[in-house]
Amino acid sequence: MAVATGLALLAALGGGLWLAARRLAGSRAPRLHGGGDAAPMRGKTVLITGANSGLGRATAAELLRLGARVIMGCRDRGRAQEAAGQLRRELRPPGELVVKELDLASLRSVRAFCQEVLQEEPRLDVLINNAGIFQCPYMKTEDGFEMQFGVNHLGHFLLTNLLLGLLKSSAPSRIVVVSSKLYKYGEINFEDLNSEESYNKSFCYSRSKLANVLFTRELARRLEGTQVSANALHPGIVRTNLGRHIRLPLLVKPLFDLVSWAFFKTPLEGAQTSVYLASSPDVEGVSGRYFGDCKEEELLPKAMDESVARKLWDISEVMVGILK
């Protein structure tokens, strides 16, 4: 039995190595920017949540290359400063990089962050709601919300609403929301939004990503005529530290790492749709849509339910304490 298991593992590893070789030999996804203007985002300010690693860091790097002034909104200021230093050394970019502390699991932190931005920033051209938490054990935010729903949806909901005035005064401006194809497996249960009755970490992640899409569509509806657009996207399956809460058996992990290297997108590849929605003239004025691989994609009916989107908006306002 042990010999058979060993042979099976060796065969799997061999297959993984072959796939990895094909991956390395294949062409990487090209960067989207180019053309005559070397810095098409020059003069524009972009705020990215969770920009110190993974997709957020890659998105920040690409927009810096395009000349943007990038504000990194990150929970850990030390890690963010370290990432910012690396980006400055590696890129010597035409853009400017600013680090600010933002903990989306704390409404107090979100409010303090937004107050600082509103006091210091004369304009905001692009807001990218990128930060997220994935399939964590059951835990709650500082304000008592289930962590995935609280960070992925409610924290960004409050952040966006508090910065809407600045975005409107900077119009034409854009809001980009990083969702996931896993929204397809989520449901909005208004009777148990906080998962007090039951908790499934996979379901709750999918629900938070469905909430992202519903929020984006309702936001786009409310912003009609303001020249502020709002679009959602899925970046694909990307090799990042988002899956840090997933525990794999010791023997499986090397194979998973190899397969992910062979098949998953790099952060740079995964960031391209965020960069596209933040900077491309092709989507100027486009709002309320859902994108993947820089192309618009169809949504399931449950992600386009206007009555659910409006109810979720109203309940979210109450949950985060927005006063009308």
Salt bridges, closest charged atoms under 4 A:
GLU62 OE2 - ARG31 NE 3.45
GLU62 OE1 - HIS33 NE2 3.26
GLU62 OE2 - ARG65 NE 2.95
GLU90 OE1 - ARG57 NH2 3.55
GLU96 OE1 - ARG69 NE 3.14
GLU101 OE1 - ARG77 NE 3.48
GLU116 OE2 - LYS100 NZ 3.08
GLU120 OE1 - LYS100 NZ 2.57
GLU121 OE1 - ARG69 NH1 2.46
ASP125 OD1 - ARG123 NH2 2.64
GLU142 OE1 - ARG108 NH2 2.85
GLU187 OE2 - LYS302 NZ 3.18
GLU196 OE2 - LYS140 NZ 2.99
GLU218 OE2 - ARG221 NH2 2.62
GLU218 OE2 - ARG222 NE 2.77
ASP257 OD2 - LYS253 NZ 3.03
GLU269 OE1 - ARG23 NH2 2.72
GLU284 OE1 - ARG174 NH2 2.94
ASP293 OD1 - LYS265 NZ 2.49
GLU296 OE1 - ARG289 NH1 3.05
GLU297 OE1 - HIS234 NE2 3.11
GLU306 OE1 - ARG310 NH2 3.93
ASP314 OD1 - ARG222 NH2 3.88
GLU317 OE1 - LYS324 NZ 3.32
